[in-house]
């Protein structure tokens, strides 16, 4: 059986790790002992496993034990819950101290050494040189007279017979469960393995649902024994490896070497009885070993095992350590690719790379960059003049015209649709090579569609529709004929949303795609997303990371990050993204664009791919990003002219309302007789935005006041309550949808996504979901009444017209945020609290580009005392030099279904800032 393709199982560990391993084989000094005891508790705590879930798992595992067994439910409840800690040095390494309670440890030990050791199909290290006489009727080896010779040498010249005592005391070093690993050749045999014990599999599956137990090595140690540094790389999959400790404490070393820099990172842990380690992600293939067993540390409840029934073996466990190491060997129901290789976790990387290469191959040779892009340290900004150097003056003229200007030319035949399409396809090809922003390229189909539009105009003397000849890009959730929708998942390649044989592959189109075609739009590419869609950065295992074109040290945002980056490079005049927690607004803001998150039900989402489909407490919405507010109005008004409520059951029958736009304009035109009133929300009470964001807010306030309008403070119901509800709603399914999609190809979860979904959790019940929905409705009502109440102090007789607030605490996210902060917060991403509250309230919200970071103005807040660990992370991560030149934006928030009003206000403010078109 072939192992993981990227690793050589016979490779020797780095010398640095060998030296560390050797240094820990000696005497355990008090200082080192103190370090070991403090190491895990000082790590960031990633999560807690609730006691009721543990109790159910442990009780089920021990249900066939003696009737008077201790009450596991009561035993686990005493500990309340189990903490899950994550290593700061070894990505993907999770430590679960005291995971197994004493009763479960004893049951597991008995299963392993009484039952499974006596099962003929399970092999041991002794089988290589000895023929084993098993006890009758699969009795335990511990039930035999210790002086009985049970192990007869295959070669008497080389080996002597072994008694049961000699074997169990010292000679027995390991036994297998399930898959029979060949330690000499470091492979699994090709034949089907013995069945893995179902009860132990059930226990581990319940605790670690992302891994199917199929093979295990049970190591038996005595003081003086070691396990040399090695990597477990012979499995065909890279799902997490589980290690459970029983008996004496052990020192455990695990380390990684960076392939590029050669730097070594490692952890040294003291593992105690009942502890578990889960090695996933990068840690799955880390070097690890055991340099020392600490004698005299077996807990009392195990030291007397196997107990009074076996007096000859009294205190056998007193100086023993048993380590259960479990892994999954292969993916079930294997499919095969065109080369005959199984589509398993072992080649998810190959599949992703092949998909990426196939998309890149669609870029015409004439549009390839003539040389590699300089690193960000030499060329951080690839917008403007940098990308222009690869374009003709005519292409620059076309691509730097906003959508409104393009339509004026294409609907009058001043510009040919083909010429416009080719210009944007060329610029999009350049953009993708610079920042990795495309998932699907269909330039040829777009140019063909453009030619048909030109023919239509020539024949009929009029445009096909209001978007005639307008190129539009789409986030990779839209289904478009002729191309795939992967949504960043390797497992969706060659499928329809992860399923094969549906008849929809590459032929089905989303409702909005149909409407855009009817309007005369030209669709030419689909843009990158983070797999799962649940991240404020864009990264996946197909195209890697999407960078911010204005400042390539920073993120383009997410989850519509590809749209933000593409339009930020003016390689698309307008595109559509989606937003469940900020996914339109964050990329728009990070890239200095206009964008709008409409209220749910204003625009058609029908037929689009999605994560957590069916979760209706906070609906994802679809909306546009563009270089002008006029472009946003143009495409929304055009789509609503198609009456999408007749084709999407969730769309409200609300056509575009010019009168709502006029109401705002009438107030503004009234001069001193009329004022707009803006509420200013400086922060959410939890984190303080970085200096550039605060300055942008001040710039907008001064602009409002200069225009003669009024500002008031905003002190609504606590946003902490809102954020708590959002977190719960996003976790209704416990991560089931995310893990299932990633599991199709066995690909690892990218770090920004793991900030929220790193641990699969218990699913909420229907009653729990109902209760949260009630709390959500109550919060919405409370917020609504607070807004209504502002009419008493605005001075206009109306409530506040709009709220101005930050939508993120920084100008853009840093990919290296994990290095900042302390304690639990250090490895976490910053969740979108400043944007997601809008989603819970379902408010119409637009993005207003304001300014750029200026390192000479936006200096560090010296002496600032953070409010909490997350606030400290935000504060420490701000570097004026790094952020210099990045876009800074705010959000303009209206009430539900106030898209016309919000866009009109945003355009008024944008024009006042000199940003009619960005």
C-alpha positions in Angstrom: 0.0 0.0 0.0 1.5 3.3 -1.1 2.0 5.9 1.6 1.8 9.7 1.6 3.3 10.9 -1.7 5.3 13.9 -0.2 7.4 12.0 2.3 10.0 9.3 2.4 9.3 7.0 5.4 13.0 6.1 5.6 14.2 9.7 5.8 16.2 10.5 9.0 15.1 13.3 11.3 16.9 16.7 11.3 20.0 16.8 13.5 18.5 19.6 15.7 15.7 17.4 16.7 18.0 14.5 17.3 20.0 16.7 19.7 16.8 17.7 21.5 15.7 14.1 21.7 19.0 13.1 23.2 19.0 15.9 25.7 15.7 14.8 27.2 16.9 11.1 27.7 18.8 12.1 30.8 17.9 13.0 34.4 14.7 15.1 34.7 15.8 18.2 36.6 13.4 20.2 38.7 13.6 23.1 36.3 12.7 20.9 33.3 10.0 19.2 35.3 8.4 22.6 36.1 8.7 23.5 32.4 6.9 20.3 31.3 4.1 20.8 33.9 3.5 24.4 32.7 3.9 23.9 29.0 0.4 22.8 28.0 -1.6 25.1 30.3 0.3 28.0 28.9 -0.8 27.1 25.4 -3.8 28.8 23.8 -7.0 27.0 24.7 -8.8 26.3 21.4 -12.1 24.9 22.7 -13.8 22.8 25.4 -15.6 19.5 24.9 -18.8 19.6 27.0 -19.1 17.0 29.8 -22.5 15.7 28.6 -21.0 14.7 25.2 -18.1 13.0 26.9 -20.3 11.2 29.3 -22.4 9.7 26.5 -19.3 8.5 24.6 -17.6 7.0 27.7 -20.8 5.4 29.0 -21.4 3.8 25.6 -17.9 2.4 25.6 -18.2 0.8 29.0 -21.8 -0.3 28.8 -20.8 -4.0 28.6 -18.6 -3.9 31.7 -19.8 -5.2 35.1 -23.1 -4.0 36.3 -21.7 -2.2 39.3 -19.2 -0.1 37.3 -18.8 3.5 38.6 -21.2 6.1 37.2 -19.3 7.6 34.3 -21.8 10.4 33.8 -21.2 11.5 37.4 -17.4 11.0 37.0 -17.2 13.2 33.9 -19.6 15.8 35.2 -17.2 16.4 38.1 -14.6 17.6 35.6 -17.3 19.8 33.8 -15.6 19.8 30.4 -12.3 19.0 28.8 -10.1 21.8 27.4 -8.5 21.5 24.0 -5.1 23.2 23.7 -3.3 24.1 20.5 0.4 24.4 19.9 1.8 27.8 18.9 4.8 26.1 17.3 3.4 23.1 15.6 0.3 24.0 13.5 -2.5 21.4 13.9 -1.2 19.9 17.1 -4.0 19.6 19.7 -3.5 18.4 23.3 -6.4 17.2 25.4 -5.2 16.7 29.0 -7.1 14.2 31.2 -9.4 13.3 28.3 -10.2 9.7 29.4 -11.6 9.3 33.0 -10.1 6.5 35.2 -13.0 4.0 34.5 -12.6 4.4 30.7 -8.8 4.0 31.0 -9.2 0.7 32.8 -11.8 -0.5 30.4 -9.6 0.4 27.4 -6.5 -1.2 29.0 -8.4 -4.4 29.6 -9.7 -4.5 26.0 -6.2 -4.0 24.6 -4.2 -6.4 26.8 -6.8 -9.1 27.8 -8.8 -9.4 24.6 -7.0 -7.8 21.7 -3.5 -9.2 22.5 -5.0 -12.6 22.5 -6.6 -12.2 19.1 -4.7 -14.2 16.5 -5.1 -11.7 13.7 -3.3 -8.9 15.7 0.4 -9.0 15.3 3.2 -8.2 17.7 6.9 -7.5 17.4 7.5 -11.1 18.7 5.8 -12.7 15.7 8.8 -11.9 13.5 11.0 -14.4 15.5 8.5 -16.5 17.5 5.6 -18.8 17.0 3.0 -17.9 19.5 0.9 -20.4 21.4 -2.3 -18.5 22.2 -4.4 -19.3 25.3 -7.5 -21.5 24.7 -10.7 -19.8 23.9 -9.0 -16.4 23.5 -8.4 -16.2 27.2 -6.0 -13.5 28.4 -2.3 -14.1 28.4 -2.4 -12.9 32.0 -4.6 -15.9 32.9 -1.7 -18.3 32.1 0.9 -19.4 34.6 3.7 -16.8 34.1 6.3 -19.6 33.9 4.6 -21.2 30.9 6.7 -21.1 27.7 4.4 -19.7 25.1 6.7 -18.2 22.6 8.8 -20.7 20.7 11.7 -19.3 18.6 11.6 -19.8 14.8 15.3 -20.1 14.9 16.5 -21.7 18.2 20.1 -20.8 17.4 19.3 -17.1 17.4 16.6 -16.9 20.0 15.6 -18.7 23.2 12.1 -19.7 24.2 10.1 -17.1 26.1 7.8 -17.6 29.1 4.7 -15.5 29.3 6.4 -13.5 32.1 9.5 -12.7 30.1 7.4 -11.7 27.1 4.9 -9.5 29.0 7.5 -7.9 31.4 10.0 -6.8 28.8 10.1 -8.4 25.4 6.6 -7.4 24.1 7.1 -3.9 22.6 4.1 -3.5 20.4 1.0 -5.0 19.0 -1.3 -4.0 16.2 -5.0 -3.4 15.8 -6.6 -3.4 12.4 -4.1 -2.6 9.7 -0.9 -4.7 10.1 1.9 -2.1 9.8 5.3 -3.5 8.7 7.7 -1.6 10.8 10.8 -2.9 9.0 9.7 -1.8 5.5 7.4 1.0 6.8 4.4 0.0 4.7 1.0 -1.6 5.1 0.4 -4.9 3.4 -1.7 -4.8 0.2 -4.2 -7.4 1.6 -7.3 -6.3 3.5 -6.5 -5.7 7.2 -8.2 -7.4 10.1 -11.3 -5.6 11.5 -10.5 -2.9 14.0 -12.1 -3.5 17.4 -15.6 -1.9 17.0 -15.9 -0.6 20.6 -12.5 1.1 20.6 -13.3 2.5 17.1 -16.6 3.8 18.5 -14.8 5.5 21.4 -12.3 7.2 19.2 -14.8 8.1 16.5 -16.9 9.8 19.1 -14.0 11.8 20.4 -12.3 12.5 17.1 -15.0 12.5 14.4 -12.7 13.6 11.6 -10.8 10.4 11.7 -12.0 6.8 11.0 -10.0 4.3 13.2 -8.6 1.7 10.9 -5.1 0.9 12.2 -3.3 1.2 15.5 0.0 0.5 17.1 -0.2 -0.3 20.8 3.3 0.5 22.3 4.3 -1.0 25.6 7.1 0.8 27.5 9.1 0.2 30.7 11.5 2.8 32.3 14.5 3.0 30.1 12.6 2.3 26.9 12.4 5.0 24.2 10.6 5.5 20.9 13.0 7.0 18.3 12.0 10.1 16.3 9.9 9.1 13.2 7.1 10.3 11.0 3.8 8.4 10.3 3.7 8.8 6.5 2.7 5.3 5.2 -1.0 5.9 5.2 -2.8 6.9 2.0 -4.6 9.7 3.8 -3.6 12.6 6.0 -6.4 12.7 8.5 -5.4 13.3 12.1 -3.4 10.8 14.1 -4.7 10.1 17.7 -2.3 9.1 20.5 -3.8 8.1 23.9 -1.6 7.6 27.0 -2.2 5.0 29.8 0.0 4.4 32.8 3.3 6.1 33.5 4.1 9.6 32.3 6.3 10.0 29.2 8.2 12.9 27.6 6.9 13.4 24.1 8.8 15.5 21.5 7.3 16.7 18.2 9.0 18.9 15.7 8.7 20.4 12.2 11.3 21.7 9.8 10.3 24.5 7.4 11.1 23.4 3.9 12.1 26.8 2.7 14.0 28.3 5.6 15.1 25.1 7.3 14.0 26.5 10.6 13.1 23.9 13.3 10.1 24.3 15.6 9.3 21.8 18.3 7.4 21.1 21.5 8.4 19.0 24.5 5.3 17.7 26.4 4.8 15.6 29.5 1.9 13.2 28.7 0.1 11.6 31.6 -2.4 8.8 31.9 -5.7 9.7 30.2 -4.1 12.5 28.0 -4.6 12.5 24.3 -2.8 14.1 21.4 -4.4 14.8 18.0 -1.9 15.4 15.2 -3.6 17.1 12.3 -2.7 19.6 9.6 1.1 20.2 9.4 1.6 18.3 12.7 0.2 15.1 11.1 3.6 14.5 9.4 5.8 16.0 12.1 8.8 14.1 13.6 7.9 12.8 17.0 9.2 10.4 19.6 9.5 9.4 23.2 12.9 9.9 24.8 12.0 9.0 28.3 9.4 7.1 30.5 9.2 8.6 34.0 9.1 5.7 36.5 6.8 5.7 39.5 4.2 7.9 37.9 1.4 5.5 37.0 -1.7 6.6 38.8 -3.0 4.4 41.7 -6.2 3.4 39.8 -4.1 1.8 37.1 -1.0 0.7 39.0 -2.7 -2.4 40.4 -4.0 -3.6 37.0 -4.7 -6.4 36.1 -6.1 -6.6 39.6 -6.9 -9.2 42.3 -8.1 -11.8 39.8 -4.5 -12.1 38.6 -2.4 -12.3 41.8 0.8 -13.4 39.8 0.7 -10.1 38.0 0.3 -7.8 41.0 1.3 -4.2 40.2 2.3 -5.2 36.7 1.2 -1.7 35.4 3.1 0.1 38.2 6.0 0.9 36.0 4.4 0.5 32.6 3.2 2.9 30.0 0.8 1.9 27.2 0.4 4.1 24.2 -2.4 3.7 21.7 -1.6 5.3 18.4 -4.5 5.3 15.9 -4.8 6.4 12.3 -6.9 6.1 9.2 -5.3 4.1 6.4 -7.3 5.1 3.3 -10.5 6.8 2.2 -13.6 4.6 1.8 -15.2 4.0 -1.6 -12.1 5.0 -3.5 -12.5 6.6 -6.9 -9.7 6.8 -9.4 -8.4 9.6 -11.5 -7.4 9.3 -15.2 -4.0 8.1 -14.2 -5.4 5.3 -12.1 -4.4 6.8 -8.8 -7.0 6.7 -6.0 -8.6 10.0 -5.2 -7.6 10.0 -1.6 -6.1 12.4 1.0 -2.7 11.3 -0.3 -3.2 13.2 -3.5 -5.5 16.1 -2.7 -2.5 18.3 -3.3 -2.0 16.8 -6.8 -5.7 17.3 -7.6 -5.6 20.9 -6.4 -2.4 21.7 -8.4 -3.8 20.0 -11.5 -7.0 22.1 -11.3 -4.9 25.3 -10.7 -2.7 24.5 -13.6 -5.6 23.7 -15.9 -7.1 27.1 -15.2 -3.8 29.0 -15.6 -3.3 27.2 -19.0 -6.4 29.0 -20.3 -4.5 32.3 -20.2 -3.3 33.1 -23.7 0.5 33.1 -24.1 0.4 36.7 -25.3 -1.1 37.7 -21.9 1.5 36.0 -19.7 3.7 38.2 -17.6 7.1 38.5 -19.2 8.9 37.9 -16.0 8.2 36.8 -12.4 6.5 39.4 -10.2 8.9 41.2 -7.8 8.4 40.3 -4.2 6.1 42.6 -2.1 9.2 44.1 -0.4 10.1 45.5 -3.8 6.7 46.1 -5.3 3.9 46.1 -2.8 1.4 47.9 -5.0 0.5 46.3 -8.4 -2.5 48.6 -9.1 -2.4 51.7 -11.3 0.8 52.3 -13.3 2.2 48.9 -12.5 -0.5 46.8 -14.2 -0.9 49.5 -16.8 2.5 48.8 -18.2 1.2 45.5 -19.7 -1.8 47.1 -21.4 -2.4 49.3 -24.4 -3.7 52.9 -24.0 -7.0 51.8 -25.4 -7.3 48.9 -23.0 -6.5 51.2 -20.1 -9.2 53.7 -21.3 -11.8 50.9 -21.4 -10.9 49.1 -18.2 -10.6 52.3 -16.1 -14.1 53.4 -17.1 -16.7 52.5 -14.5 -19.8 50.4 -15.4 -22.0 53.4 -16.0 -19.5 54.8 -18.4 -19.1 51.5 -20.2 -22.8 51.1 -20.6 -23.1 54.6 -22.1 -20.7 53.4 -24.8 -21.8 49.9 -25.4 -25.6 50.6 -25.5 -24.9 53.2 -28.2 -22.5 51.1 -30.2 -19.7 53.7 -29.5 -17.7 50.8 -28.1 -18.0 47.3 -29.5 -18.8 44.6 -26.9 -16.0 42.4 -28.2 -13.4 45.1 -27.7 -14.6 45.7 -24.1 -14.7 42.0 -23.3 -11.1 41.5 -24.6 -9.8 44.4 -22.7 -11.2 43.1 -19.4 -10.2 39.5 -20.1 -6.6 40.7 -20.7 -6.5 42.7 -17.5 -8.1 39.9 -15.5 -5.4 37.5 -16.8 -2.8 39.9 -15.5 -4.5 40.3 -12.2 -4.7 36.6 -11.6 -1.0 36.2 -12.2 -0.3 39.0 -9.7 -2.6 38.1 -6.8 -4.2 34.6 -7.5 -7.8 35.8 -7.8 -9.5 33.5 -10.3 -11.0 30.1 -9.9 -12.5 29.7 -13.4 -11.5 31.4 -16.7 -13.9 31.4 -19.7 -12.5 34.3 -21.7 -13.2 32.5 -25.0 -16.9 32.0 -24.2 -17.1 35.7 -23.1 -15.6 37.0 -26.3 -18.0 34.8 -28.3 -20.9 36.1 -26.3 -19.7 39.7 -26.9 -19.6 39.0 -30.7 -23.2 37.8 -30.6 -24.1 41.0 -28.8 -22.4 43.1 -31.5 -24.3 41.1 -34.1 -27.6 41.7 -32.2 -27.0 45.4 -32.2 -26.1 45.5 -35.8 -29.3 43.6 -36.7 -31.7 45.4 -34.4 -30.2 48.8 -33.9 -30.6 48.6 -30.2 -28.9 46.9 -27.2 -30.1 43.6 -26.0 -30.7 45.0 -22.5 -29.6 47.6 -20.0 -26.4 45.8 -19.3 -25.5 45.2 -23.0 -21.8 44.5 -23.3 -21.0 45.0 -19.6 -18.4 42.4 -18.4 -19.4 41.0 -15.0 -17.3 38.8 -12.8 -18.9 36.3 -10.4 -17.8 34.8 -7.1 -17.3 31.0 -7.3 -20.7 30.2 -5.9 -22.5 30.9 -9.1 -23.1 28.0 -11.4 -22.2 28.9 -15.0 -22.5 26.5 -18.0 -19.2 25.2 -19.3 -17.2 25.6 -16.1 -17.1 24.0 -12.6 -18.0 25.4 -9.3 -15.5 24.2 -6.7 -16.1 26.9 -4.1 -12.4 26.3 -3.2 -12.9 22.6 -2.3 -10.6 20.1 -3.9 -13.4 17.5 -3.4 -15.8 19.4 -5.6 -13.5 19.2 -8.6 -15.2 17.3 -11.4 -18.5 17.2 -9.5 -21.7 19.3 -8.9 -21.3 20.5 -5.4 -19.4 17.4 -4.4 -21.8 14.9 -6.1 -21.3 13.0 -9.3 -23.8 11.9 -11.9 -26.3 14.6 -11.1 -26.7 15.7 -14.8 -26.0 19.3 -13.7 -22.3 19.3 -14.1 -21.2 22.2 -16.3 -24.7 22.7 -17.7 -26.8 24.1 -14.8 -26.9 27.9 -14.2 -27.9 29.9 -11.2 -31.0 32.1 -11.4 -29.0 35.4 -11.4 -26.7 34.1 -14.1 -29.7 33.6 -16.3 -31.0 37.1 -15.5 -27.6 38.7 -16.2 -27.4 37.0 -19.6 -31.0 38.3 -20.4 -29.9 41.8 -19.5 -26.9 41.6 -21.9 -24.1 41.2 -19.5 -20.9 39.4 -20.5 -19.7 36.8 -17.9 -16.0 36.1 -18.2 -14.6 34.6 -15.0 -15.3 33.3 -11.5 -13.3 34.5 -8.6 -11.6 32.9 -5.6 -13.0 32.2 -2.2 -11.8 30.6 1.0 -13.0 27.0 1.1 -16.1 26.9 3.3 -16.7 30.7 2.6 -16.3 31.3 6.4 -13.2 33.5 6.5 -12.2 37.1 6.2 -9.2 36.1 4.1 -9.2 34.1 0.8 -7.2 30.9 0.8 -7.8 27.4 -0.4 -5.9 24.3 -1.5 -6.3 25.1 -5.2 -5.1 28.6 -5.8 -3.4 29.2 -2.4 -3.7 32.8 -1.1 -5.4 35.8 -2.7 -3.3 38.9 -2.0 -4.3 42.5 -1.7 -3.2 44.3 -4.9 -2.8 47.7 -3.3 -0.5 46.2 -0.6 0.6 42.6 -1.2 1.7 42.2 2.4 -2.0 42.1 3.3 -5.1 40.1 2.6 -7.7 40.9 -0.1 -10.4 40.0 2.4 -13.0 37.3 2.2 -15.0 35.4 1.4 -15.5 37.4 -1.8 -11.8 38.1 -1.8 -11.2 37.3 -5.5 -13.9 39.8 -6.4 -12.3 42.5 -4.3 -8.8 41.9 -5.7 -10.0 41.6 -9.3 -12.0 44.8 -9.2 -9.3 46.5 -7.1 -7.0 46.0 -10.1 -9.8 47.3 -12.4 -9.9 43.9 -14.1 -13.7 43.8 -13.8 -16.0 46.9 -13.7 -18.5 45.1 -11.4 -18.9 41.7 -9.8 -21.1 39.8 -7.5 -20.2 38.4 -4.1 -22.1 37.1 -1.1 -22.2 38.1 2.5 -23.1 36.1 5.7 -20.8 37.9 8.1 -19.0 40.6 6.0 -18.0 38.8 2.9 -19.0 41.5 0.4 -18.1 44.4 2.6 -14.7 43.2 3.9 -13.2 42.7 0.4 -14.7 45.9 -0.8 -13.2 47.8 2.1 -9.8 46.1 1.9 -9.6 47.0 -1.8 -11.0 50.5 -1.7 -14.2 49.7 -3.5 -17.9 50.4 -3.2 -20.1 47.4 -2.3 -23.5 46.7 -0.8 -24.9 44.0 1.4 -28.6 44.1 0.6 -31.2 42.7 3.0 -32.0 39.1 2.5 -34.6 38.6 -0.1 -33.8 41.6 -2.2 -31.7 39.9 -4.9 -32.0 36.3 -6.1 -29.7 33.6 -4.5 -31.6 30.7 -6.1 -29.4 28.0 -7.5 -26.1 29.1 -6.0 -23.7 26.9 -4.2 -23.3 27.6 -0.5 -22.0 26.4 2.8 -24.4 25.3 5.5 -27.3 25.4 3.0 -30.6 25.3 5.0 -29.3 27.3 7.9 -31.9 30.1 7.8 -31.3 32.0 11.0 -28.7 34.3 9.2 -29.1 34.0 5.5 -26.2 34.7 3.1 -27.1 37.4 0.7 -25.8 38.3 -2.8 -24.7 41.8 -3.8 -22.4 43.7 -6.1 -18.9 45.3 -5.7 -17.8 48.0 -8.1 -15.7 51.1 -8.6 -18.7 53.5 -8.3 -22.0 53.7 -6.5 -23.6 54.3 -9.9 -22.4 50.8 -11.0 -24.1 49.2 -7.9 -27.3 51.0 -8.7 -27.1 50.1 -12.4 -26.9 46.3 -11.8 -29.3 46.1 -8.9 -32.0 48.2 -10.8 -31.4 46.0 -13.9 -31.8 42.8 -12.0 -34.9 43.9 -10.3 -36.4 44.7 -13.7 -36.3 41.0 -14.3 -38.8 40.4 -11.5 -36.7 37.8 -9.7 -39.5 37.2 -7.2 -41.1 35.1 -9.9 -38.2 32.7 -10.0 -36.7 32.8 -6.5 -39.3 32.0 -3.7 -37.2 33.9 -1.2 -37.0 37.2 -3.1 -39.5 39.9 -1.9 -41.5 41.7 -4.5 -39.8 45.0 -4.2 -38.9 46.7 -7.5 -36.3 49.5 -7.6 -37.9 52.5 -5.9 -36.7 55.8 -7.4 -38.9 57.7 -4.9 -36.8 56.4 -2.0 -33.7 57.8 -3.6 -35.5 61.1 -4.3 -36.6 61.4 -0.6 -32.9 61.6 0.4 -32.1 64.0 -2.4 -35.0 66.3 -1.5 -33.7 66.5 2.1 -30.2 67.4 0.8 -31.5 69.9 -1.7 -33.5 71.7 1.0 -30.2 73.1 2.2 -30.4 74.6 5.7 -34.0 73.6 5.9 -33.2 69.9 5.8 -30.6 67.7 7.4 -29.5 64.1 7.3 -28.6 62.7 10.7 -25.8 60.1 11.0 -25.1 58.0 14.1 -21.4 57.4 14.6 -20.4 54.0 16.1 -16.7 54.3 16.9 -16.3 50.7 18.0 -18.3 47.7 19.3 -17.1 48.0 22.9 -14.9 44.9 22.5 -12.0 46.0 20.2 -10.6 49.4 19.4 -9.9 49.9 15.7 -6.4 50.7 14.6 -5.3 54.3 14.0 -6.0 54.4 10.2 -9.6 53.2 10.7 -10.3 55.8 13.5 -8.9 58.5 11.2 -11.1 57.4 8.4 -14.1 57.6 10.7 -13.0 61.1 11.7 -12.7 62.1 8.0 -16.2 61.0 7.3 -17.6 62.9 10.4 -15.9 66.1 9.3 -17.3 65.6 5.8 -20.8 65.1 7.1 -20.5 68.2 9.2 -19.1 70.2 6.3 -22.1 69.2 4.2 -24.3 70.7 6.9 -25.6 67.4 8.2 -25.7 66.2 11.8 -23.9 63.5 13.7 -24.9 61.8 17.0 -23.4 59.1 19.1 -24.7 55.5 18.8 -25.1 53.5 22.0 -27.3 50.5 21.0 -28.0 47.2 22.8 -24.7 45.5 23.6 -23.1 44.0 20.5 -21.5 41.3 22.7 -25.0 39.7 22.8 -25.3 39.9 19.1 -21.8 38.4 18.4 -22.6 35.5 20.8 -25.8 34.7 18.8 -23.8 34.9 15.5 -21.2 32.4 16.8 -23.9 30.0 17.8 -25.8 30.2 14.6 -22.7 29.6 12.5 -22.1 26.5 14.6 -25.6 25.0 14.5 -24.3 21.9 12.6 -21.2 21.6 14.6 -19.1 21.9 11.5 -20.7 18.9 9.8 -21.1 20.6 6.4 -17.5 21.9 6.4 -15.9 18.6 7.5 -18.0 16.6 5.0 -16.9 18.9 2.1 -13.2 18.8 3.1 -13.4 15.1 3.7 -14.4 14.4 0.0 -10.7 14.8 -0.9 -9.2 14.6 2.6 -7.8 18.1 2.2 -6.6 20.0 5.3 -8.5 22.9 6.6 -6.9 26.3 6.0 -5.8 28.2 9.0 -8.3 31.2 8.8 -11.1 28.7 8.6 -9.8 26.6 11.5 -10.1 29.7 13.7 -13.8 28.9 13.9 -14.1 25.3 12.7 -10.9 23.8 13.9 -12.7 21.4 16.2 -15.8 19.5 15.1 -18.5 20.2 17.7 -21.8 18.8 18.8 -24.8 19.8 16.7 -27.5 21.9 18.1 -30.9 20.3 18.7 -34.1 21.7 17.1 -35.2 23.0 20.5 -31.8 24.8 21.0 -32.1 26.3 17.5 -35.6 27.5 18.2 -34.5 29.1 21.5 -31.6 30.9 19.7 -34.0 32.2 17.1 -36.2 33.6 19.8 -33.2 35.4 21.3 -32.3 36.7 17.9 -35.8 38.1 17.3 -35.8 39.7 20.7 -32.5 41.3 20.0 -33.7 42.6 16.6 -36.8 44.1 18.2 -34.7 45.8 20.9 -32.3 47.2 18.3 -35.3 48.4 16.2 -36.8 50.2 19.1 -33.5 51.8 20.0 -33.2 53.1 16.4 -36.9 54.3 16.5 -36.1 56.1 19.8 -33.5 58.3 18.2 -36.2 60.4 16.6 -36.5 62.2 20.0 -33.1 63.8 19.7 -32.1 64.0 16.0 -33.9 67.4 15.7 -35.5 66.4 12.4 -38.4 64.5 13.8 -37.0 61.4 12.0 -34.9 58.6 13.5 -31.3 58.5 12.5 -30.9 58.2 8.7 -27.9 55.9 8.7 -25.1 54.6 10.9 -21.4 55.1 10.1 -19.1 52.5 11.6 -15.9 50.5 11.1 -16.5 47.2 9.4 -13.1 45.8 10.6 -10.6 46.9 13.2 -7.9 47.2 10.6 -7.5 48.5 7.1 -6.9 44.9 6.0 -6.1 41.6 7.7 -2.6 40.4 8.0 -1.9 36.7 7.0 0.4 36.4 10.0 -2.0 37.5 12.7 -1.3 34.3 14.6 2.0 35.6 15.8 0.4 38.4 17.8 -1.3 38.5 21.1 -1.0 36.2 24.1 -2.6 33.1 25.6 -5.6 31.6 23.9 -5.9 34.5 21.4 -2.4 34.1 19.9 -3.3 31.4 17.3 -6.8 32.7 16.7 -7.9 34.8 13.8 -10.0 37.9 14.6 -13.6 37.1 14.0 -15.7 39.7 12.2 -17.6 41.2 15.1 -17.6 44.7 13.5 -19.3 43.4 10.4 -21.4 40.4 11.4 -23.9 42.3 13.6 -25.3 43.8 10.5 -26.1 40.3 9.2 -27.9 39.3 12.3 -30.0 42.5 12.1 -30.3 42.1 8.3 -29.6 45.7 7.6 -28.9 47.2 4.2 -25.2 48.2 4.3 -22.8 49.8 1.8 -19.0 50.3 1.9 -17.6 53.8 1.6 -13.9 54.1 0.6 -12.3 56.9 2.5 -8.5 57.2 2.4 -5.2 55.4 2.5 -3.0 54.4 5.4 -0.3 57.1 5.9 2.6 55.9 8.1 3.5 59.4 9.0 0.0 60.2 10.3 -1.3 56.8 11.5 1.3 56.2 14.1 1.1 53.5 16.8 -1.0 54.2 19.9 1.9 54.4 22.4 0.7 53.7 26.0 -2.6 52.2 25.0 -3.9 49.6 27.4 -6.0 46.9 25.6 -9.4 46.0 26.9 -9.0 42.2 26.4 -6.7 39.7 24.7 -8.4 40.2 21.3 -8.0 43.9 21.6 -4.3 43.4 22.5 -3.9 41.2 19.4 -5.3 44.0 17.2 -3.1 46.6 18.9 0.1 44.6 18.6 -0.5 43.7 15.0 -0.5 47.3 13.7 2.6 48.3 11.9 2.5 51.7 10.1 5.3 50.7 7.8 3.6 47.4 6.8 0.2 49.0 6.3 1.4 52.1 4.5 -0.7 52.8 1.4 -3.5 50.3 2.2 -7.1 51.3 1.5 -9.2 52.4 4.5 -13.0 52.3 4.4 -16.1 52.5 6.6 -19.6 51.1 6.3 -22.9 53.1 5.9 -25.8 51.2 7.5 -29.5 51.6 6.9 -32.5 49.6 8.0 -33.9 46.6 6.3 -34.7 46.9 2.5 -33.3 50.5 2.4 -30.9 49.8 -0.4 -31.9 52.8 -2.4 -31.5 55.1 0.5 -28.2 53.7 1.6 -26.7 53.9 -1.9 -27.8 57.5 -2.3 -26.3 58.5 1.0 -23.1 56.6 0.2 -22.9 58.3 -3.2 -23.4 61.8 -1.6 -20.5 61.1 0.9 -18.3 59.5 -1.8 -18.7 62.5 -4.0 -17.9 64.8 -1.2 -14.7 62.8 -0.6 -13.8 63.1 -4.2 -14.4 59.4 -4.9 -17.3 59.4 -7.4 -15.3 56.6 -9.2 -12.4 54.9 -7.4 
